[in-house]
Amino acid sequence: MTTMTAELNPTQRQFRAAMANLSAGVNVVTTEGESGRAGTTVTAACSVTDSPPTMAVCINKSASAHDAFVTNNTIAINVLAHEQEDVALVFANATDTPREKRFDDARWDLTTYGVPVLAGAAASLVGRIGTVSTHGTHSVLFVEIDQVVTTPEVGGLVYFQRKFHGVNNPA
């Protein structure tokens, strides 16, 4: 269960307000395997190293997809393009799209990579979870990347001040 803002101490409220000022790329992280197909929108994803190529993704332990990610062990980090805000909203539970219909969108490639990969994403990084570390309410998944797909001509999507903003490709 998520802590309500009214239950937070002053430092926690200030921290949340400060984090609203931290621009973050928007990603839909997906998985498929013995625990089924799942996905969630995250902004807490970053590069760790290129030797071996590794990313860190933070997922709330209370998220319905959390256990599927850990059990399935293979995930895709789909870095959303600025035209894909609708996808971010679906996987953030901000629409009335039922969970079982989330991947019905024709933009999802459900077969090529073994996990759902979003066509037209700025980048999709497919890999295996090497390490899971927990801290507070979240698990940090360290994902060793095996495959990378990019769409260089698109812009990006960021989250700032609790709103989505498109970032144009300067090229």
Secondary structure, DSSP 8 states (H G I E B T S, - for coil): ----GGGS-HHHHHHHHHHHTS-EE-EEEEE-STT--EEEEES-EEEEEETTEEEEEEEETTSTTHHHHHHH-EEEEEE--GGGHHHHHHHTT-SS--GGGGGGSTTEE-SSSSS-EETT-SEEEEEEEEEEEEETTEEEEEEEEEEEEE-TTS-EEEEETTEEEEE----
